[in-house]
Amino acid sequence: MQITLNLPDSLSQTGTFNQSDWLREIAVALFQQERISLSRASKIAGIEIMDFQKLLGVCEA
């Protein structure tokens, strides 16, 4: 399986982007590509399903 993530260059230049942030980005990308379920994505992101849904709303804005 190959997964492509398109992340802004600015992410690599910030010292505040940590492992939790990367996991959330990966979970969002996998969910948006319909490779994993909402439940699995929220577990990967380490947040509750409702919070993950809110995160998706922010990502699409």
PDB file of N, CA, C and O in Angstrom, chain B, residues numbered from 101:
ATOM      1  N   MET B 101       0.848  -1.168   0.000  1.00  0.00           N
ATOM      2  CA  MET B 101       0.000   0.000   0.000  1.00  0.00           C
ATOM      3  C   MET B 101       0.898   1.237   0.000  1.00  0.00           C
ATOM      4  O   MET B 101       1.906   1.285   0.704  1.00  0.00           O
ATOM      5  N   GLN B 102       0.523   2.217  -0.785  1.00  0.00           N
ATOM      6  CA  GLN B 102       1.234   3.487  -0.829  1.00  0.00           C
ATOM      7  C   GLN B 102       0.276   4.595  -0.438  1.00  0.00           C
ATOM      8  O   GLN B 102      -0.851   4.665  -0.929  1.00  0.00           O
ATOM      9  N   ILE B 103       0.738   5.458   0.448  1.00  0.00           N
ATOM     10  CA  ILE B 103      -0.069   6.572   0.914  1.00  0.00           C
ATOM     11  C   ILE B 103       0.710   7.854   0.656  1.00  0.00           C
ATOM     12  O   ILE B 103       1.885   7.960   1.008  1.00  0.00           O
ATOM     13  N   THR B 104       0.056   8.809   0.050  1.00  0.00           N
ATOM     14  CA  THR B 104       0.687  10.094  -0.226  1.00  0.00           C
ATOM     15  C   THR B 104       0.035  11.156   0.637  1.00  0.00           C
ATOM     16  O   THR B 104      -1.185  11.314   0.635  1.00  0.00           O
ATOM     17  N   LEU B 105       0.863  11.882   1.374  1.00  0.00           N
ATOM     18  CA  LEU B 105       0.371  12.985   2.180  1.00  0.00           C
ATOM     19  C   LEU B 105       0.920  14.281   1.612  1.00  0.00           C
ATOM     20  O   LEU B 105       2.122  14.404   1.378  1.00  0.00           O
ATOM     21  N   ASN B 106       0.059  15.226   1.395  1.00  0.00           N
ATOM     22  CA  ASN B 106       0.478  16.553   0.958  1.00  0.00           C
ATOM     23  C   ASN B 106       0.377  17.487   2.149  1.00  0.00           C
ATOM     24  O   ASN B 106      -0.710  17.910   2.541  1.00  0.00           O
ATOM     25  N   LEU B 107       1.536  17.799   2.717  1.00  0.00           N
ATOM     26  CA  LEU B 107       1.593  18.671   3.876  1.00  0.00           C
ATOM     27  C   LEU B 107       2.291  19.966   3.500  1.00  0.00           C
ATOM     28  O   LEU B 107       3.237  19.949   2.713  1.00  0.00           O
ATOM     29  N   PRO B 108       1.851  21.066   4.037  1.00  0.00           N
ATOM     30  CA  PRO B 108       2.494  22.345   3.734  1.00  0.00           C
ATOM     31  C   PRO B 108       3.952  22.345   4.196  1.00  0.00           C
ATOM     32  O   PRO B 108       4.276  21.766   5.232  1.00  0.00           O
ATOM     33  N   ASP B 109       4.820  22.988   3.435  1.00  0.00           N
ATOM     34  CA  ASP B 109       6.228  23.093   3.792  1.00  0.00           C
ATOM     35  C   ASP B 109       6.413  23.755   5.149  1.00  0.00           C
ATOM     36  O   ASP B 109       7.381  23.475   5.856  1.00  0.00           O
ATOM     37  N   SER B 110       5.501  24.618   5.505  1.00  0.00           N
ATOM     38  CA  SER B 110       5.620  25.340   6.764  1.00  0.00           C
ATOM     39  C   SER B 110       5.593  24.408   7.983  1.00  0.00           C
ATOM     40  O   SER B 110       6.070  24.781   9.054  1.00  0.00           O
ATOM     41  N   LEU B 111       5.041  23.205   7.828  1.00  0.00           N
ATOM     42  CA  LEU B 111       4.974  22.278   8.951  1.00  0.00           C
ATOM     43  C   LEU B 111       6.359  21.827   9.392  1.00  0.00           C
ATOM     44  O   LEU B 111       6.599  21.655  10.587  1.00  0.00           O
ATOM     45  N   SER B 112       7.263  21.636   8.457  1.00  0.00           N
ATOM     46  CA  SER B 112       8.595  21.165   8.813  1.00  0.00           C
ATOM     47  C   SER B 112       9.435  22.278   9.429  1.00  0.00           C
ATOM     48  O   SER B 112      10.496  22.015   9.994  1.00  0.00           O
ATOM     49  N   GLN B 113       8.977  23.493   9.324  1.00  0.00           N
ATOM     50  CA  GLN B 113       9.743  24.625   9.833  1.00  0.00           C
ATOM     51  C   GLN B 113       9.288  25.071  11.211  1.00  0.00           C
ATOM     52  O   GLN B 113       9.832  26.027  11.764  1.00  0.00           O
ATOM     53  N   THR B 114       8.327  24.412  11.755  1.00  0.00           N
ATOM     54  CA  THR B 114       7.835  24.798  13.070  1.00  0.00           C
ATOM     55  C   THR B 114       8.302  23.796  14.121  1.00  0.00           C
ATOM     56  O   THR B 114       8.257  22.585  13.905  1.00  0.00           O
ATOM     57  N   GLY B 115       8.741  24.308  15.236  1.00  0.00           N
ATOM     58  CA  GLY B 115       9.201  23.445  16.308  1.00  0.00           C
ATOM     59  C   GLY B 115       8.068  22.922  17.166  1.00  0.00           C
ATOM     60  O   GLY B 115       8.289  22.085  18.042  1.00  0.00           O
ATOM     61  N   THR B 116       6.863  23.400  16.929  1.00  0.00           N
ATOM     62  CA  THR B 116       5.733  22.989  17.757  1.00  0.00           C
ATOM     63  C   THR B 116       4.948  21.834  17.149  1.00  0.00           C
ATOM     64  O   THR B 116       3.966  21.385  17.740  1.00  0.00           O
ATOM     65  N   PHE B 117       5.354  21.349  15.994  1.00  0.00           N
ATOM     66  CA  PHE B 117       4.651  20.233  15.354  1.00  0.00           C
ATOM     67  C   PHE B 117       5.224  18.941  15.909  1.00  0.00           C
ATOM     68  O   PHE B 117       6.348  18.566  15.576  1.00  0.00           O
ATOM     69  N   ASN B 118       4.452  18.248  16.764  1.00  0.00           N
ATOM     70  CA  ASN B 118       4.959  17.068  17.460  1.00  0.00           C
ATOM     71  C   ASN B 118       4.336  15.771  16.930  1.00  0.00           C
ATOM     72  O   ASN B 118       3.614  15.777  15.933  1.00  0.00           O
ATOM     73  N   GLN B 119       4.625  14.684  17.603  1.00  0.00           N
ATOM     74  CA  GLN B 119       4.135  13.372  17.165  1.00  0.00           C
ATOM     75  C   GLN B 119       2.611  13.319  17.114  1.00  0.00           C
ATOM     76  O   GLN B 119       2.053  12.738  16.183  1.00  0.00           O
ATOM     77  N   SER B 120       1.938  13.901  18.073  1.00  0.00           N
ATOM     78  CA  SER B 120       0.472  13.909  18.078  1.00  0.00           C
ATOM     79  C   SER B 120      -0.075  14.637  16.859  1.00  0.00           C
ATOM     80  O   SER B 120      -1.066  14.213  16.265  1.00  0.00           O
ATOM     81  N   ASP B 121       0.576  15.732  16.492  1.00  0.00           N
ATOM     82  CA  ASP B 121       0.158  16.486  15.310  1.00  0.00           C
ATOM     83  C   ASP B 121       0.303  15.631  14.052  1.00  0.00           C
ATOM     84  O   ASP B 121      -0.585  15.615  13.199  1.00  0.00           O
ATOM     85  N   TRP B 122       1.432  14.920  13.942  1.00  0.00           N
ATOM     86  CA  TRP B 122       1.649  14.050  12.768  1.00  0.00           C
ATOM     87  C   TRP B 122       0.605  12.941  12.711  1.00  0.00           C
ATOM     88  O   TRP B 122       0.082  12.632  11.641  1.00  0.00           O
ATOM     89  N   LEU B 123       0.302  12.343  13.860  1.00  0.00           N
ATOM     90  CA  LEU B 123      -0.705  11.278  13.879  1.00  0.00           C
ATOM     91  C   LEU B 123      -2.069  11.798  13.447  1.00  0.00           C
ATOM     92  O   LEU B 123      -2.791  11.110  12.726  1.00  0.00           O
ATOM     93  N   ARG B 124      -2.431  13.002  13.879  1.00  0.00           N
ATOM     94  CA  ARG B 124      -3.700  13.587  13.449  1.00  0.00           C
ATOM     95  C   ARG B 124      -3.701  13.822  11.942  1.00  0.00           C
ATOM     96  O   ARG B 124      -4.689  13.524  11.272  1.00  0.00           O
ATOM     97  N   GLU B 125      -2.614  14.348  11.407  1.00  0.00           N
ATOM     98  CA  GLU B 125      -2.526  14.590   9.960  1.00  0.00           C
ATOM     99  C   GLU B 125      -2.647  13.285   9.171  1.00  0.00           C
ATOM    100  O   GLU B 125      -3.342  13.227   8.156  1.00  0.00           O
ATOM    101  N   ILE B 126      -1.972  12.251   9.642  1.00  0.00           N
ATOM    102  CA  ILE B 126      -2.030  10.947   8.974  1.00  0.00           C
ATOM    103  C   ILE B 126      -3.442  10.378   9.038  1.00  0.00           C
ATOM    104  O   ILE B 126      -3.955   9.870   8.041  1.00  0.00           O
ATOM    105  N   ALA B 127      -4.072  10.461  10.210  1.00  0.00           N
ATOM    106  CA  ALA B 127      -5.431   9.946  10.371  1.00  0.00           C
ATOM    107  C   ALA B 127      -6.407  10.672   9.450  1.00  0.00           C
ATOM    108  O   ALA B 127      -7.256  10.038   8.823  1.00  0.00           O
ATOM    109  N   VAL B 128      -6.293  11.991   9.364  1.00  0.00           N
ATOM    110  CA  VAL B 128      -7.165  12.770   8.479  1.00  0.00           C
ATOM    111  C   VAL B 128      -6.957  12.349   7.029  1.00  0.00           C
ATOM    112  O   VAL B 128      -7.922  12.140   6.294  1.00  0.00           O
ATOM    113  N   ALA B 129      -5.709  12.226   6.624  1.00  0.00           N
ATOM    114  CA  ALA B 129      -5.414  11.861   5.234  1.00  0.00           C
ATOM    115  C   ALA B 129      -5.962  10.477   4.900  1.00  0.00           C
ATOM    116  O   ALA B 129      -6.572  10.290   3.848  1.00  0.00           O
ATOM    117  N   LEU B 130      -5.752   9.520   5.775  1.00  0.00           N
ATOM    118  CA  LEU B 130      -6.248   8.154   5.532  1.00  0.00           C
ATOM    119  C   LEU B 130      -7.768   8.122   5.479  1.00  0.00           C
ATOM    120  O   LEU B 130      -8.350   7.436   4.638  1.00  0.00           O
ATOM    121  N   PHE B 131      -8.411   8.862   6.373  1.00  0.00           N
ATOM    122  CA  PHE B 131      -9.868   8.903   6.369  1.00  0.00           C
ATOM    123  C   PHE B 131     -10.394   9.564   5.103  1.00  0.00           C
ATOM    124  O   PHE B 131     -11.337   9.065   4.489  1.00  0.00           O
ATOM    125  N   GLN B 132      -9.796  10.681   4.708  1.00  0.00           N
ATOM    126  CA  GLN B 132     -10.255  11.384   3.517  1.00  0.00           C
ATOM    127  C   GLN B 132     -10.047  10.556   2.250  1.00  0.00           C
ATOM    128  O   GLN B 132     -10.780  10.719   1.275  1.00  0.00           O
ATOM    129  N   GLN B 133      -9.055   9.673   2.261  1.00  0.00           N
ATOM    130  CA  GLN B 133      -8.810   8.785   1.118  1.00  0.00           C
ATOM    131  C   GLN B 133      -9.657   7.519   1.210  1.00  0.00           C
ATOM    132  O   GLN B 133      -9.529   6.618   0.381  1.00  0.00           O
ATOM    133  N   GLU B 134     -10.529   7.456   2.227  1.00  0.00           N
ATOM    134  CA  GLU B 134     -11.437   6.328   2.459  1.00  0.00           C
ATOM    135  C   GLU B 134     -10.690   5.013   2.650  1.00  0.00           C
ATOM    136  O   GLU B 134     -11.157   3.958   2.223  1.00  0.00           O
ATOM    137  N   ARG B 135      -9.532   5.083   3.292  1.00  0.00           N
ATOM    138  CA  ARG B 135      -8.739   3.883   3.570  1.00  0.00           C
ATOM    139  C   ARG B 135      -9.035   3.325   4.958  1.00  0.00           C
ATOM    140  O   ARG B 135      -8.795   2.147   5.221  1.00  0.00           O
ATOM    141  N   ILE B 136      -9.559   4.176   5.848  1.00  0.00           N
ATOM    142  CA  ILE B 136      -9.908   3.739   7.193  1.00  0.00           C
ATOM    143  C   ILE B 136     -11.237   4.373   7.599  1.00  0.00           C
ATOM    144  O   ILE B 136     -11.685   5.365   7.023  1.00  0.00           O
ATOM    145  N   SER B 137     -11.846   3.764   8.611  1.00  0.00           N
ATOM    146  CA  SER B 137     -13.134   4.261   9.103  1.00  0.00           C
ATOM    147  C   SER B 137     -12.927   5.473  10.021  1.00  0.00           C
ATOM    148  O   SER B 137     -11.811   5.772  10.445  1.00  0.00           O
ATOM    149  N   LEU B 138     -14.013   6.144  10.307  1.00  0.00           N
ATOM    150  CA  LEU B 138     -13.992   7.279  11.220  1.00  0.00           C
ATOM    151  C   LEU B 138     -13.503   6.833  12.596  1.00  0.00           C
ATOM    152  O   LEU B 138     -12.699   7.518  13.228  1.00  0.00           O
ATOM    153  N   SER B 139     -13.987   5.696  13.049  1.00  0.00           N
ATOM    154  CA  SER B 139     -13.590   5.179  14.351  1.00  0.00           C
ATOM    155  C   SER B 139     -12.090   4.894  14.402  1.00  0.00           C
ATOM    156  O   SER B 139     -11.413   5.265  15.361  1.00  0.00           O
ATOM    157  N   ARG B 140     -11.582   4.241  13.375  1.00  0.00           N
ATOM    158  CA  ARG B 140     -10.141   3.924  13.328  1.00  0.00           C
ATOM    159  C   ARG B 140      -9.310   5.202  13.232  1.00  0.00           C
ATOM    160  O   ARG B 140      -8.263   5.309  13.870  1.00  0.00           O
ATOM    161  N   ALA B 141      -9.759   6.150  12.457  1.00  0.00           N
ATOM    162  CA  ALA B 141      -9.026   7.408  12.314  1.00  0.00           C
ATOM    163  C   ALA B 141      -8.946   8.146  13.647  1.00  0.00           C
ATOM    164  O   ALA B 141      -7.900   8.697  13.991  1.00  0.00           O
ATOM    165  N   SER B 142     -10.036   8.158  14.390  1.00  0.00           N
ATOM    166  CA  SER B 142     -10.018   8.847  15.683  1.00  0.00           C
ATOM    167  C   SER B 142      -9.075   8.148  16.653  1.00  0.00           C
ATOM    168  O   SER B 142      -8.429   8.803  17.471  1.00  0.00           O
ATOM    169  N   LYS B 143      -8.991   6.824  16.570  1.00  0.00           N
ATOM    170  CA  LYS B 143      -8.057   6.088  17.429  1.00  0.00           C
ATOM    171  C   LYS B 143      -6.612   6.395  17.058  1.00  0.00           C
ATOM    172  O   LYS B 143      -5.775   6.586  17.940  1.00  0.00           O
ATOM    173  N   ILE B 144      -6.310   6.444  15.768  1.00  0.00           N
ATOM    174  CA  ILE B 144      -4.958   6.786  15.321  1.00  0.00           C
ATOM    175  C   ILE B 144      -4.603   8.198  15.789  1.00  0.00           C
ATOM    176  O   ILE B 144      -3.488   8.449  16.246  1.00  0.00           O
ATOM    177  N   ALA B 145      -5.556   9.104  15.669  1.00  0.00           N
ATOM    178  CA  ALA B 145      -5.334  10.497  16.067  1.00  0.00           C
ATOM    179  C   ALA B 145      -5.262  10.654  17.578  1.00  0.00           C
ATOM    180  O   ALA B 145      -4.755  11.659  18.078  1.00  0.00           O
ATOM    181  N   GLY B 146      -5.767   9.663  18.306  1.00  0.00           N
ATOM    182  CA  GLY B 146      -5.735   9.719  19.762  1.00  0.00           C
ATOM    183  C   GLY B 146      -6.760  10.657  20.357  1.00  0.00           C
ATOM    184  O   GLY B 146      -6.560  11.214  21.437  1.00  0.00           O
ATOM    185  N   ILE B 147      -7.880  10.831  19.632  1.00  0.00           N
ATOM    186  CA  ILE B 147      -8.939  11.716  20.124  1.00  0.00           C
ATOM    187  C   ILE B 147     -10.295  11.026  19.965  1.00  0.00           C
ATOM    188  O   ILE B 147     -10.432  10.057  19.218  1.00  0.00           O
ATOM    189  N   GLU B 148     -11.278  11.538  20.672  1.00  0.00           N
ATOM    190  CA  GLU B 148     -12.635  10.995  20.584  1.00  0.00           C
ATOM    191  C   GLU B 148     -13.220  11.230  19.182  1.00  0.00           C
ATOM    192  O   GLU B 148     -12.800  12.139  18.466  1.00  0.00           O
ATOM    193  N   ILE B 149     -14.189  10.399  18.811  1.00  0.00           N
ATOM    194  CA  ILE B 149     -14.794  10.494  17.475  1.00  0.00           C
ATOM    195  C   ILE B 149     -15.381  11.885  17.230  1.00  0.00           C
ATOM    196  O   ILE B 149     -15.186  12.453  16.155  1.00  0.00           O
ATOM    197  N   MET B 150     -16.091  12.434  18.202  1.00  0.00           N
ATOM    198  CA  MET B 150     -16.697  13.762  18.020  1.00  0.00           C
ATOM    199  C   MET B 150     -15.620  14.827  17.791  1.00  0.00           C
ATOM    200  O   MET B 150     -15.795  15.721  16.963  1.00  0.00           O
ATOM    201  N   ASP B 151     -14.525  14.730  18.514  1.00  0.00           N
ATOM    202  CA  ASP B 151     -13.429  15.690  18.339  1.00  0.00           C
ATOM    203  C   ASP B 151     -12.777  15.520  16.972  1.00  0.00           C
ATOM    204  O   ASP B 151     -12.355  16.495  16.350  1.00  0.00           O
ATOM    205  N   PHE B 152     -12.697  14.272  16.511  1.00  0.00           N
ATOM    206  CA  PHE B 152     -12.127  14.030  15.184  1.00  0.00           C
ATOM    207  C   PHE B 152     -13.032  14.613  14.100  1.00  0.00           C
ATOM    208  O   PHE B 152     -12.550  15.181  13.121  1.00  0.00           O
ATOM    209  N   GLN B 153     -14.338  14.470  14.281  1.00  0.00           N
ATOM    210  CA  GLN B 153     -15.271  15.060  13.325  1.00  0.00           C
ATOM    211  C   GLN B 153     -15.121  16.580  13.293  1.00  0.00           C
ATOM    212  O   GLN B 153     -15.174  17.186  12.224  1.00  0.00           O
ATOM    213  N   LYS B 154     -14.935  17.189  14.449  1.00  0.00           N
ATOM    214  CA  LYS B 154     -14.707  18.637  14.498  1.00  0.00           C
ATOM    215  C   LYS B 154     -13.405  18.991  13.772  1.00  0.00           C
ATOM    216  O   LYS B 154     -13.339  19.983  13.045  1.00  0.00           O
ATOM    217  N   LEU B 155     -12.380  18.174  13.977  1.00  0.00           N
ATOM    218  CA  LEU B 155     -11.103  18.388  13.296  1.00  0.00           C
ATOM    219  C   LEU B 155     -11.283  18.305  11.785  1.00  0.00           C
ATOM    220  O   LEU B 155     -10.692  19.097  11.051  1.00  0.00           O
ATOM    221  N   LEU B 156     -12.083  17.368  11.315  1.00  0.00           N
ATOM    222  CA  LEU B 156     -12.351  17.262   9.869  1.00  0.00           C
ATOM    223  C   LEU B 156     -13.030  18.516   9.353  1.00  0.00           C
ATOM    224  O   LEU B 156     -12.730  18.978   8.252  1.00  0.00           O
ATOM    225  N   GLY B 157     -13.933  19.065  10.129  1.00  0.00           N
ATOM    226  CA  GLY B 157     -14.601  20.300   9.734  1.00  0.00           C
ATOM    227  C   GLY B 157     -13.625  21.452   9.575  1.00  0.00           C
ATOM    228  O   GLY B 157     -13.772  22.272   8.670  1.00  0.00           O
ATOM    229  N   VAL B 158     -12.636  21.518  10.443  1.00  0.00           N
ATOM    230  CA  VAL B 158     -11.610  22.556  10.370  1.00  0.00           C
ATOM    231  C   VAL B 158     -10.719  22.322   9.160  1.00  0.00           C
ATOM    232  O   VAL B 158     -10.342  23.273   8.475  1.00  0.00           O
ATOM    233  N   CYS B 159     -10.378  21.064   8.891  1.00  0.00           N
ATOM    234  CA  CYS B 159      -9.491  20.731   7.770  1.00  0.00           C
ATOM    235  C   CYS B 159     -10.119  21.068   6.431  1.00  0.00           C
ATOM    236  O   CYS B 159      -9.414  21.424   5.488  1.00  0.00           O
ATOM    237  N   GLU B 160     -11.430  20.960   6.338  1.00  0.00           N
ATOM    238  CA  GLU B 160     -12.105  21.194   5.060  1.00  0.00           C
ATOM    239  C   GLU B 160     -12.450  22.666   4.859  1.00  0.00           C
ATOM    240  O   GLU B 160     -12.818  23.073   3.757  1.00  0.00           O
ATOM    241  N   ALA B 161     -12.336  23.451   5.899  1.00  0.00           N
ATOM    242  CA  ALA B 161     -12.688  24.883   5.797  1.00  0.00           C
ATOM    243  C   ALA B 161     -11.658  25.670   5.014  1.00  0.00           C
ATOM    244  O   ALA B 161     -11.807  26.879   4.839  1.00  0.00           O
TER     245      ALA B 161
END
